[in-house]
Amino acid sequence: MAFGGPPKIVRLHGNARVLLAGSEPFNELVGKFPDHPGLRSIVVVDLTRVSDSCGYAVPLMDYQSDRDVLDRVAEKKGPERLIAYRAEKNAKSVDGLPGIDPE
């Protein structure tokens, strides 16, 4: 989608690593992001290539607002129920890779 100007399709290529909540690297970076209840990780990507192409068929969209569903769900569940939910639902990614340890 594009909010204005000429549209582009951007692809980011590289290797990623996950910084789990509570780890020292996570704690060094978390202050750079807005606070969200239930925050569990930061994904850092070391880019090796950035490519783009025309986005002539990309729809022009209007930004309305941020969604608050994730924050509301995290606040409602609380830390212990979030851990149980993640253990059940996020043990594997949609493509079968191991998920993040919920603890």
Order of alpha helices (4+ residues) and beta strands (2+ residues): beta-alpha-beta-alpha
